[in-house]
Amino acid sequence: MDDQLKLAYDEESLKDNPNYESVFLQMNFGTNVGLYKANNDLTGFSKLQIASNTPNA
């Protein structure tokens, strides 16, 4: 899993506007692992979700 995630991150880093959150969610799709993003002043969090395991979901 580490090697797959590193390869996906490396590929994403070559893009003009990398979206590492999406890469993480795609790699963990269907595993009950979630990702929460803090707001700017760190007073709240929102759960990031994707609709399907596709790059633009």
mmJSON file of the N, C-alpha and C atoms, coordinates in Angstrom:
{"data_MODEL":{"atom_site":{
"group_PDB":["ATOM","ATOM","ATOM","ATOM","ATOM","ATOM","ATOM","ATOM","ATOM","ATOM","ATOM","ATOM","ATOM","ATOM","ATOM","ATOM","ATOM","ATOM","ATOM","ATOM","ATOM","ATOM","ATOM","ATOM","ATOM","ATOM","ATOM","ATOM","ATOM","ATOM","ATOM","ATOM","ATOM","ATOM","ATOM","ATOM","ATOM","ATOM","ATOM","ATOM","ATOM","ATOM","ATOM","ATOM","ATOM","ATOM","ATOM","ATOM","ATOM","ATOM","ATOM","ATOM","ATOM","ATOM","ATOM","ATOM","ATOM","ATOM","ATOM","ATOM","ATOM","ATOM","ATOM","ATOM","ATOM","ATOM","ATOM","ATOM","ATOM","ATOM","ATOM","ATOM","ATOM","ATOM","ATOM","ATOM","ATOM","ATOM","ATOM","ATOM","ATOM","ATOM","ATOM","ATOM","ATOM","ATOM","ATOM","ATOM","ATOM","ATOM","ATOM","ATOM","ATOM","ATOM","ATOM","ATOM","ATOM","ATOM","ATOM","ATOM","ATOM","ATOM","ATOM","ATOM","ATOM","ATOM","ATOM","ATOM","ATOM","ATOM","ATOM","ATOM","ATOM","ATOM","ATOM","ATOM","ATOM","ATOM","ATOM","ATOM","ATOM","ATOM","ATOM","ATOM","ATOM","ATOM","ATOM","ATOM","ATOM","ATOM","ATOM","ATOM","ATOM","ATOM","ATOM","ATOM","ATOM","ATOM","ATOM","ATOM","ATOM","ATOM","ATOM","ATOM","ATOM","ATOM","ATOM","ATOM","ATOM","ATOM","ATOM","ATOM","ATOM","ATOM","ATOM","ATOM","ATOM","ATOM","ATOM","ATOM","ATOM","ATOM","ATOM","ATOM","ATOM","ATOM","ATOM","ATOM","ATOM","ATOM","ATOM"],
"id":[1,2,3,4,5,6,7,8,9,10,11,12,13,14,15,16,17,18,19,20,21,22,23,24,25,26,27,28,29,30,31,32,33,34,35,36,37,38,39,40,41,42,43,44,45,46,47,48,49,50,51,52,53,54,55,56,57,58,59,60,61,62,63,64,65,66,67,68,69,70,71,72,73,74,75,76,77,78,79,80,81,82,83,84,85,86,87,88,89,90,91,92,93,94,95,96,97,98,99,100,101,102,103,104,105,106,107,108,109,110,111,112,113,114,115,116,117,118,119,120,121,122,123,124,125,126,127,128,129,130,131,132,133,134,135,136,137,138,139,140,141,142,143,144,145,146,147,148,149,150,151,152,153,154,155,156,157,158,159,160,161,162,163,164,165,166,167,168,169,170,171],
"type_symbol":["N","C","C","N","C","C","N","C","C","N","C","C","N","C","C","N","C","C","N","C","C","N","C","C","N","C","C","N","C","C","N","C","C","N","C","C","N","C","C","N","C","C","N","C","C","N","C","C","N","C","C","N","C","C","N","C","C","N","C","C","N","C","C","N","C","C","N","C","C","N","C","C","N","C","C","N","C","C","N","C","C","N","C","C","N","C","C","N","C","C","N","C","C","N","C","C","N","C","C","N","C","C","N","C","C","N","C","C","N","C","C","N","C","C","N","C","C","N","C","C","N","C","C","N","C","C","N","C","C","N","C","C","N","C","C","N","C","C","N","C","C","N","C","C","N","C","C","N","C","C","N","C","C","N","C","C","N","C","C","N","C","C","N","C","C","N","C","C","N","C","C"],
"label_atom_id":["N","CA","C","N","CA","C","N","CA","C","N","CA","C","N","CA","C","N","CA","C","N","CA","C","N","CA","C","N","CA","C","N","CA","C","N","CA","C","N","CA","C","N","CA","C","N","CA","C","N","CA","C","N","CA","C","N","CA","C","N","CA","C","N","CA","C","N","CA","C","N","CA","C","N","CA","C","N","CA","C","N","CA","C","N","CA","C","N","CA","C","N","CA","C","N","CA","C","N","CA","C","N","CA","C","N","CA","C","N","CA","C","N","CA","C","N","CA","C","N","CA","C","N","CA","C","N","CA","C","N","CA","C","N","CA","C","N","CA","C","N","CA","C","N","CA","C","N","CA","C","N","CA","C","N","CA","C","N","CA","C","N","CA","C","N","CA","C","N","CA","C","N","CA","C","N","CA","C","N","CA","C","N","CA","C","N","CA","C","N","CA","C","N","CA","C","N","CA","C"],
"label_alt_id":[null,null,null,null,null,null,null,null,null,null,null,null,null,null,null,null,null,null,null,null,null,null,null,null,null,null,null,null,null,null,null,null,null,null,null,null,null,null,null,null,null,null,null,null,null,null,null,null,null,null,null,null,null,null,null,null,null,null,null,null,null,null,null,null,null,null,null,null,null,null,null,null,null,null,null,null,null,null,null,null,null,null,null,null,null,null,null,null,null,null,null,null,null,null,null,null,null,null,null,null,null,null,null,null,null,null,null,null,null,null,null,null,null,null,null,null,null,null,null,null,null,null,null,null,null,null,null,null,null,null,null,null,null,null,null,null,null,null,null,null,null,null,null,null,null,null,null,null,null,null,null,null,null,null,null,null,null,null,null,null,null,null,null,null,null,null,null,null,null,null,null],
"label_comp_id":["MET","MET","MET","ASP","ASP","ASP","ASP","ASP","ASP","GLN","GLN","GLN","LEU","LEU","LEU","LYS","LYS","LYS","LEU","LEU","LEU","ALA","ALA","ALA","TYR","TYR","TYR","ASP","ASP","ASP","GLU","GLU","GLU","GLU","GLU","GLU","SER","SER","SER","LEU","LEU","LEU","LYS","LYS","LYS","ASP","ASP","ASP","ASN","ASN","ASN","PRO","PRO","PRO","ASN","ASN","ASN","TYR","TYR","TYR","GLU","GLU","GLU","SER","SER","SER","VAL","VAL","VAL","PHE","PHE","PHE","LEU","LEU","LEU","GLN","GLN","GLN","MET","MET","MET","ASN","ASN","ASN","PHE","PHE","PHE","GLY","GLY","GLY","THR","THR","THR","ASN","ASN","ASN","VAL","VAL","VAL","GLY","GLY","GLY","LEU","LEU","LEU","TYR","TYR","TYR","LYS","LYS","LYS","ALA","ALA","ALA","ASN","ASN","ASN","ASN","ASN","ASN","ASP","ASP","ASP","LEU","LEU","LEU","THR","THR","THR","GLY","GLY","GLY","PHE","PHE","PHE","SER","SER","SER","LYS","LYS","LYS","LEU","LEU","LEU","GLN","GLN","GLN","ILE","ILE","ILE","ALA","ALA","ALA","SER","SER","SER","ASN","ASN","ASN","THR","THR","THR","PRO","PRO","PRO","ASN","ASN","ASN","ALA","ALA","ALA"],
"label_asym_id":["A","A","A","A","A","A","A","A","A","A","A","A","A","A","A","A","A","A","A","A","A","A","A","A","A","A","A","A","A","A","A","A","A","A","A","A","A","A","A","A","A","A","A","A","A","A","A","A","A","A","A","A","A","A","A","A","A","A","A","A","A","A","A","A","A","A","A","A","A","A","A","A","A","A","A","A","A","A","A","A","A","A","A","A","A","A","A","A","A","A","A","A","A","A","A","A","A","A","A","A","A","A","A","A","A","A","A","A","A","A","A","A","A","A","A","A","A","A","A","A","A","A","A","A","A","A","A","A","A","A","A","A","A","A","A","A","A","A","A","A","A","A","A","A","A","A","A","A","A","A","A","A","A","A","A","A","A","A","A","A","A","A","A","A","A","A","A","A","A","A","A"],
"label_entity_id":["1","1","1","1","1","1","1","1","1","1","1","1","1","1","1","1","1","1","1","1","1","1","1","1","1","1","1","1","1","1","1","1","1","1","1","1","1","1","1","1","1","1","1","1","1","1","1","1","1","1","1","1","1","1","1","1","1","1","1","1","1","1","1","1","1","1","1","1","1","1","1","1","1","1","1","1","1","1","1","1","1","1","1","1","1","1","1","1","1","1","1","1","1","1","1","1","1","1","1","1","1","1","1","1","1","1","1","1","1","1","1","1","1","1","1","1","1","1","1","1","1","1","1","1","1","1","1","1","1","1","1","1","1","1","1","1","1","1","1","1","1","1","1","1","1","1","1","1","1","1","1","1","1","1","1","1","1","1","1","1","1","1","1","1","1","1","1","1","1","1","1"],
"label_seq_id":[1,1,1,2,2,2,3,3,3,4,4,4,5,5,5,6,6,6,7,7,7,8,8,8,9,9,9,10,10,10,11,11,11,12,12,12,13,13,13,14,14,14,15,15,15,16,16,16,17,17,17,18,18,18,19,19,19,20,20,20,21,21,21,22,22,22,23,23,23,24,24,24,25,25,25,26,26,26,27,27,27,28,28,28,29,29,29,30,30,30,31,31,31,32,32,32,33,33,33,34,34,34,35,35,35,36,36,36,37,37,37,38,38,38,39,39,39,40,40,40,41,41,41,42,42,42,43,43,43,44,44,44,45,45,45,46,46,46,47,47,47,48,48,48,49,49,49,50,50,50,51,51,51,52,52,52,53,53,53,54,54,54,55,55,55,56,56,56,57,57,57],
"pdbx_PDB_ins_code":[null,null,null,null,null,null,null,null,null,null,null,null,null,null,null,null,null,null,null,null,null,null,null,null,null,null,null,null,null,null,null,null,null,null,null,null,null,null,null,null,null,null,null,null,null,null,null,null,null,null,null,null,null,null,null,null,null,null,null,null,null,null,null,null,null,null,null,null,null,null,null,null,null,null,null,null,null,null,null,null,null,null,null,null,null,null,null,null,null,null,null,null,null,null,null,null,null,null,null,null,null,null,null,null,null,null,null,null,null,null,null,null,null,null,null,null,null,null,null,null,null,null,null,null,null,null,null,null,null,null,null,null,null,null,null,null,null,null,null,null,null,null,null,null,null,null,null,null,null,null,null,null,null,null,null,null,null,null,null,null,null,null,null,null,null,null,null,null,null,null,null],
"Cartn_x":[0.824,0.0,0.865,1.955,2.839,3.411,3.865,4.451,3.408,2.196,1.133,0.778,0.683,0.348,1.462,2.709,3.833,3.82,3.582,3.524,2.394,1.237,0.092,0.391,1.016,1.374,2.411,3.407,4.435,3.818,2.885,2.205,1.369,0.691,-0.141,0.713,1.908,2.775,3.215,3.126,3.515,2.443,1.247,0.148,0.298,-0.316,-0.26,-0.915,-2.006,-2.738,-3.005,-2.0,-2.173,-3.259,-3.989,-5.065,-4.758,-3.947,-3.515,-4.648,-5.642,-6.793,-7.52,-7.707,-8.392,-7.613,-6.296,-5.46,-5.624,-5.571,-5.722,-7.082,-8.146,-9.491,-9.654,-9.089,-9.17,-8.465,-7.312,-6.551,-7.276,-8.106,-8.794,-10.288,-10.724,-12.139,-12.682,-13.781,-14.427,-13.816,-12.899,-12.225,-12.684,-13.67,-14.155,-13.118,-12.129,-11.162,-11.635,-11.667,-12.138,-11.058,-11.345,-10.414,-11.202,-10.758,-11.404,-10.447,-11.004,-10.198,-10.605,-9.609,-9.874,-10.155,-11.004,-11.229,-10.033,-10.028,-8.861,-8.472,-9.453,-9.11,-9.099,-9.175,-9.083,-10.164,-11.33,-12.427,-13.429,-13.279,-14.205,-13.589,-14.215,-13.726,-14.872,-14.551,-15.552,-15.004,-15.881,-15.478,-15.408,-14.289,-14.132,-14.623,-15.374,-15.932,-15.831,-15.783,-15.878,-17.044,-17.663,-18.844,-18.47,-17.334,-16.874,-15.367,-14.748,-13.294,-12.788,-13.027,-12.535,-11.79,-10.85,-10.022,-10.772,-11.913,-12.619,-13.884,-14.063,-15.269,-15.274],
"Cartn_y":[-1.195,0.0,1.254,1.253,2.423,2.74,1.702,1.908,2.43,1.893,2.354,3.802,4.167,5.545,6.501,6.102,6.949,7.17,6.115,6.255,7.194,7.045,7.901,9.352,9.576,10.935,11.535,10.742,11.227,11.645,10.844,11.168,12.446,12.565,13.742,15.002,14.876,16.038,16.687,15.966,16.508,17.406,17.395,18.208,19.66,20.574,21.994,22.297,21.584,21.807,20.451,19.876,18.533,18.48,17.366,17.159,15.877,16.015,14.854,14.232,15.049,14.505,13.485,13.825,12.924,11.622,11.732,10.536,9.629,10.223,9.433,8.744,9.489,8.91,7.809,7.997,6.955,5.675,5.832,4.657,3.91,4.616,4.019,3.841,3.957,3.852,2.485,2.49,1.251,0.572,1.241,0.616,1.168,2.058,2.704,3.619,4.059,5.046,6.395,7.384,8.703,9.75,10.91,12.026,13.28,13.995,15.236,16.392,17.509,18.683,19.803,20.396,21.492,22.774,23.632,24.933,25.841,27.043,27.922,28.291,28.472,28.85,27.656,26.452,25.194,25.05,25.639,25.51,24.444,23.886,22.862,22.013,20.887,19.948,19.513,19.196,18.654,17.37,16.387,15.101,15.205,14.8,14.777,13.434,13.46,12.231,12.258,11.083,10.959,10.055,10.282,9.521,8.143,8.074,6.803,6.849,5.734,5.655,6.03,7.277,7.798,9.087,9.472,10.644,11.943,12.145,13.417,13.326,12.247,12.082,13.027],
"Cartn_z":[0.0,0.0,0.0,0.769,0.809,-0.565,-1.264,-2.591,-3.581,-3.515,-4.409,-4.137,-2.868,-2.506,-2.924,-2.73,-3.142,-4.649,-5.418,-6.871,-7.29,-6.663,-6.984,-6.601,-5.443,-5.023,-5.972,-6.362,-7.283,-8.613,-9.111,-10.361,-10.204,-9.084,-8.826,-8.699,-8.15,-7.94,-9.246,-10.347,-11.642,-12.249,-11.699,-12.216,-11.77,-12.525,-12.182,-10.845,-10.536,-9.293,-8.638,-7.966,-7.39,-6.323,-6.312,-5.339,-4.565,-3.533,-2.758,-1.962,-1.567,-0.852,-1.715,-2.984,-3.907,-4.092,-4.202,-4.355,-3.135,-1.937,-0.718,-0.677,-0.997,-0.961,-2.006,-3.196,-4.22,-3.777,-3.129,-2.678,-1.553,-0.793,0.344,0.105,-1.134,-1.477,-1.048,-0.324,0.094,1.302,2.001,3.143,4.487,4.497,5.715,6.352,5.574,6.035,5.536,6.418,6.041,6.148,5.569,5.61,5.938,6.957,7.366,7.126,6.65,6.374,7.333,7.979,8.92,8.153,8.745,8.13,8.443,7.881,7.99,9.418,10.303,11.677,12.641,12.097,12.857,13.924,13.685,14.643,14.239,13.066,12.606,11.507,11.256,10.26,9.364,8.116,7.204,6.587,6.438,5.887,4.37,3.797,2.353,1.84,0.75,0.194,-1.329,-1.923,-3.367,-3.681,-4.826,-5.215,-5.764,-6.453,-7.004,-7.113,-7.367,-7.418,-8.808,-9.198,-10.465,-10.196,-11.051,-10.777,-10.57,-11.225,-11.097,-10.249,-9.501,-8.693,-7.514],
"occupancy":[1.0,1.0,1.0,1.0,1.0,1.0,1.0,1.0,1.0,1.0,1.0,1.0,1.0,1.0,1.0,1.0,1.0,1.0,1.0,1.0,1.0,1.0,1.0,1.0,1.0,1.0,1.0,1.0,1.0,1.0,1.0,1.0,1.0,1.0,1.0,1.0,1.0,1.0,1.0,1.0,1.0,1.0,1.0,1.0,1.0,1.0,1.0,1.0,1.0,1.0,1.0,1.0,1.0,1.0,1.0,1.0,1.0,1.0,1.0,1.0,1.0,1.0,1.0,1.0,1.0,1.0,1.0,1.0,1.0,1.0,1.0,1.0,1.0,1.0,1.0,1.0,1.0,1.0,1.0,1.0,1.0,1.0,1.0,1.0,1.0,1.0,1.0,1.0,1.0,1.0,1.0,1.0,1.0,1.0,1.0,1.0,1.0,1.0,1.0,1.0,1.0,1.0,1.0,1.0,1.0,1.0,1.0,1.0,1.0,1.0,1.0,1.0,1.0,1.0,1.0,1.0,1.0,1.0,1.0,1.0,1.0,1.0,1.0,1.0,1.0,1.0,1.0,1.0,1.0,1.0,1.0,1.0,1.0,1.0,1.0,1.0,1.0,1.0,1.0,1.0,1.0,1.0,1.0,1.0,1.0,1.0,1.0,1.0,1.0,1.0,1.0,1.0,1.0,1.0,1.0,1.0,1.0,1.0,1.0,1.0,1.0,1.0,1.0,1.0,1.0,1.0,1.0,1.0,1.0,1.0,1.0],
"B_iso_or_equiv":[0.0,0.0,0.0,0.0,0.0,0.0,0.0,0.0,0.0,0.0,0.0,0.0,0.0,0.0,0.0,0.0,0.0,0.0,0.0,0.0,0.0,0.0,0.0,0.0,0.0,0.0,0.0,0.0,0.0,0.0,0.0,0.0,0.0,0.0,0.0,0.0,0.0,0.0,0.0,0.0,0.0,0.0,0.0,0.0,0.0,0.0,0.0,0.0,0.0,0.0,0.0,0.0,0.0,0.0,0.0,0.0,0.0,0.0,0.0,0.0,0.0,0.0,0.0,0.0,0.0,0.0,0.0,0.0,0.0,0.0,0.0,0.0,0.0,0.0,0.0,0.0,0.0,0.0,0.0,0.0,0.0,0.0,0.0,0.0,0.0,0.0,0.0,0.0,0.0,0.0,0.0,0.0,0.0,0.0,0.0,0.0,0.0,0.0,0.0,0.0,0.0,0.0,0.0,0.0,0.0,0.0,0.0,0.0,0.0,0.0,0.0,0.0,0.0,0.0,0.0,0.0,0.0,0.0,0.0,0.0,0.0,0.0,0.0,0.0,0.0,0.0,0.0,0.0,0.0,0.0,0.0,0.0,0.0,0.0,0.0,0.0,0.0,0.0,0.0,0.0,0.0,0.0,0.0,0.0,0.0,0.0,0.0,0.0,0.0,0.0,0.0,0.0,0.0,0.0,0.0,0.0,0.0,0.0,0.0,0.0,0.0,0.0,0.0,0.0,0.0,0.0,0.0,0.0,0.0,0.0,0.0],
"pdbx_formal_charge":[null,null,null,null,null,null,null,null,null,null,null,null,null,null,null,null,null,null,null,null,null,null,null,null,null,null,null,null,null,null,null,null,null,null,null,null,null,null,null,null,null,null,null,null,null,null,null,null,null,null,null,null,null,null,null,null,null,null,null,null,null,null,null,null,null,null,null,null,null,null,null,null,null,null,null,null,null,null,null,null,null,null,null,null,null,null,null,null,null,null,null,null,null,null,null,null,null,null,null,null,null,null,null,null,null,null,null,null,null,null,null,null,null,null,null,null,null,null,null,null,null,null,null,null,null,null,null,null,null,null,null,null,null,null,null,null,null,null,null,null,null,null,null,null,null,null,null,null,null,null,null,null,null,null,null,null,null,null,null,null,null,null,null,null,null,null,null,null,null,null,null],
"auth_seq_id":[1,1,1,2,2,2,3,3,3,4,4,4,5,5,5,6,6,6,7,7,7,8,8,8,9,9,9,10,10,10,11,11,11,12,12,12,13,13,13,14,14,14,15,15,15,16,16,16,17,17,17,18,18,18,19,19,19,20,20,20,21,21,21,22,22,22,23,23,23,24,24,24,25,25,25,26,26,26,27,27,27,28,28,28,29,29,29,30,30,30,31,31,31,32,32,32,33,33,33,34,34,34,35,35,35,36,36,36,37,37,37,38,38,38,39,39,39,40,40,40,41,41,41,42,42,42,43,43,43,44,44,44,45,45,45,46,46,46,47,47,47,48,48,48,49,49,49,50,50,50,51,51,51,52,52,52,53,53,53,54,54,54,55,55,55,56,56,56,57,57,57],
"auth_comp_id":["MET","MET","MET","ASP","ASP","ASP","ASP","ASP","ASP","GLN","GLN","GLN","LEU","LEU","LEU","LYS","LYS","LYS","LEU","LEU","LEU","ALA","ALA","ALA","TYR","TYR","TYR","ASP","ASP","ASP","GLU","GLU","GLU","GLU","GLU","GLU","SER","SER","SER","LEU","LEU","LEU","LYS","LYS","LYS","ASP","ASP","ASP","ASN","ASN","ASN","PRO","PRO","PRO","ASN","ASN","ASN","TYR","TYR","TYR","GLU","GLU","GLU","SER","SER","SER","VAL","VAL","VAL","PHE","PHE","PHE","LEU","LEU","LEU","GLN","GLN","GLN","MET","MET","MET","ASN","ASN","ASN","PHE","PHE","PHE","GLY","GLY","GLY","THR","THR","THR","ASN","ASN","ASN","VAL","VAL","VAL","GLY","GLY","GLY","LEU","LEU","LEU","TYR","TYR","TYR","LYS","LYS","LYS","ALA","ALA","ALA","ASN","ASN","ASN","ASN","ASN","ASN","ASP","ASP","ASP","LEU","LEU","LEU","THR","THR","THR","GLY","GLY","GLY","PHE","PHE","PHE","SER","SER","SER","LYS","LYS","LYS","LEU","LEU","LEU","GLN","GLN","GLN","ILE","ILE","ILE","ALA","ALA","ALA","SER","SER","SER","ASN","ASN","ASN","THR","THR","THR","PRO","PRO","PRO","ASN","ASN","ASN","ALA","ALA","ALA"],
"auth_asym_id":["A","A","A","A","A","A","A","A","A","A","A","A","A","A","A","A","A","A","A","A","A","A","A","A","A","A","A","A","A","A","A","A","A","A","A","A","A","A","A","A","A","A","A","A","A","A","A","A","A","A","A","A","A","A","A","A","A","A","A","A","A","A","A","A","A","A","A","A","A","A","A","A","A","A","A","A","A","A","A","A","A","A","A","A","A","A","A","A","A","A","A","A","A","A","A","A","A","A","A","A","A","A","A","A","A","A","A","A","A","A","A","A","A","A","A","A","A","A","A","A","A","A","A","A","A","A","A","A","A","A","A","A","A","A","A","A","A","A","A","A","A","A","A","A","A","A","A","A","A","A","A","A","A","A","A","A","A","A","A","A","A","A","A","A","A","A","A","A","A","A","A"],
"auth_atom_id":["N","CA","C","N","CA","C","N","CA","C","N","CA","C","N","CA","C","N","CA","C","N","CA","C","N","CA","C","N","CA","C","N","CA","C","N","CA","C","N","CA","C","N","CA","C","N","CA","C","N","CA","C","N","CA","C","N","CA","C","N","CA","C","N","CA","C","N","CA","C","N","CA","C","N","CA","C","N","CA","C","N","CA","C","N","CA","C","N","CA","C","N","CA","C","N","CA","C","N","CA","C","N","CA","C","N","CA","C","N","CA","C","N","CA","C","N","CA","C","N","CA","C","N","CA","C","N","CA","C","N","CA","C","N","CA","C","N","CA","C","N","CA","C","N","CA","C","N","CA","C","N","CA","C","N","CA","C","N","CA","C","N","CA","C","N","CA","C","N","CA","C","N","CA","C","N","CA","C","N","CA","C","N","CA","C","N","CA","C","N","CA","C","N","CA","C","N","CA","C"],
"pdbx_PDB_model_num":[1,1,1,1,1,1,1,1,1,1,1,1,1,1,1,1,1,1,1,1,1,1,1,1,1,1,1,1,1,1,1,1,1,1,1,1,1,1,1,1,1,1,1,1,1,1,1,1,1,1,1,1,1,1,1,1,1,1,1,1,1,1,1,1,1,1,1,1,1,1,1,1,1,1,1,1,1,1,1,1,1,1,1,1,1,1,1,1,1,1,1,1,1,1,1,1,1,1,1,1,1,1,1,1,1,1,1,1,1,1,1,1,1,1,1,1,1,1,1,1,1,1,1,1,1,1,1,1,1,1,1,1,1,1,1,1,1,1,1,1,1,1,1,1,1,1,1,1,1,1,1,1,1,1,1,1,1,1,1,1,1,1,1,1,1,1,1,1,1,1,1]
}}}
